[in-house]
């Protein structure tokens, strides 16, 4: 049975799925498998520690004991959240897990008062862009100068009853 668990991003199981996330996106960017050193450096340069408490949230998707994916939200301003760290393990792709993860992290963000979600994404992550569009995110003008961002997207959340 699939469950979503609100998690501390600094725990070993959270760090393990974040390592897989960075391994995937670094490898895609470089066109070769990522090295352990590259993943370690990125974990330090782009920490996820703030994806908890008043600054954000981080969830992992589990099926029994297996972690299949993750997603996070960083609270930017009073009503703005930034979707981040969306990842589904290769063996779990194609099952609708990405949409389910996004829906769950949006629900958590709404409970925190977020009314608009935004994200940035690299141009080569075409599957991610497709997932975000299917989830209702639309292109918007650049809102950051993030070095690896090629597309900026946003979605207004509607309060759920």
N, C-alpha and C positions, 0 to 999 in steps of 0.2 A: 504494500500500500504506500502511495506517495504522500509524504508529509513535508510541510515547510516549517523550518525551525528558526526562530529569531536567535541569532548567534553573536557571540563576542568575536570580532574579526581577529583577535590576537590569540585565540585558542589554537591548539595543534590541528584539529580537524578543519577549522576555517583557513588556517594558513596553508594547509595541504591543497584545498580546492583553489585558493588564490594562486598558489604556485602553478597549478595546472592551467589556470586562466592566463597567467603571464607567459608560460611556456608556449601556449598556443598563439597568442597575439605577437609575441616577439619573433617566433619562428615564421609566422606568415609575413611579417614586415621584412625580415632579413632573407626570406626565401630559402631557409635552411633551418634545421633544428636549433632551438635556443640552447645556449650553454647554461650550466648551473650558475656560473658567475654572473651572466647577464640577468638571469631571473633573480638572483640574490640582490644585485645592484638595483633592479627595478623595484623590488619589494621595499628597499630602503628609500629610494628616490620618490616613490609614489605610495606612501603608506595608506593603509585602510583603517588604521586605529580609530579614526574619527567617525566611522560608520557604526556608532552606538550612542546610546544616551540622548542628550539634547542636540547633538550635532549630526546624527544620522542613524541608519539602521542597516543591518546586514542579515540576509537570510540564506540558509542552505536548503536545498531540496534533497530529501532522503527517501530511499526505498529500502526498507529494513535498515541495515547498517551501512548501506552504500550511499555515499554522497554523489549525487548526479549533477548538481549545478549550484549556482549561487547568483545573487543579485543584491545590490545595495542602493541606498539613497543617501545623499548628503544634503542636509538642510542648509540652503544658501541664504535665504532671506525669510522673512516671516511666512510667506505663502509660496515660496519657490523651493522645489527640491530638484536635485540633479541625479538622474538615473546613472548608475555606474556598476562596473564589475559583473555585468550580465554574462554568464557563461554556462554552457551545457556540455557535459563530457561527450566526446564523440560517440560513445556507445549508447547514449541516451537521446541523441538527436533524432528529429523526425517524429516525435511522439507528442508534440504540443507543449512540451515542458517550458520552452522559452516564453510563450504567451502566458502560461500559468504563473511563472516566476514574476514576470512584469506585473501581472494583475495583483499578485499578493503584495509586492513591494509598493505598488500604488495605493493599495488599501491601507497599509501601514503608514504611508506618507500622509494620506488623507486624515487618518486618526491624529496625526501630529499637527494638522492644520494646513498642510500643503494643498494648494489649489492649482498650481501649474508645475508640471514636470518638464525638465529639459535634459538634453544630453548632447554630447559631441561624439563623433565617430570618424574613424579613418575611412578613406575612400576604398581601400582594398578589402574592407570587411563587409562585402556585399550581402552576405547572409544576415548579418546583424542589421544592416540598413533595411532589408526586406522585412525582417521581424518587427522592427520599430514602426515601419509604415503600416503593417498589418495591425499593430496595436494602437494605431491612431496618431502616431507622431508625424508631424509635418515639418518640412524645411523652414527655418527661420534665419534672419540675419545673424551673423557671427556674434556671440556674446562672450567669447573668450579668445585669447591668443595662444591656446594650448598648442604645443609644438606638433602633435600628431593628429590634430583635428582637421578634417577636410569638409565635414558636414555638421551643421548644428540643427537640432530638431527640438520641437516642444509639443506639449499636449496639455490642454486644459482639462483638469479633472472635474467630474461632476459628482457631487455628494451622493453617496449611495444610501438608500434607506435601510 
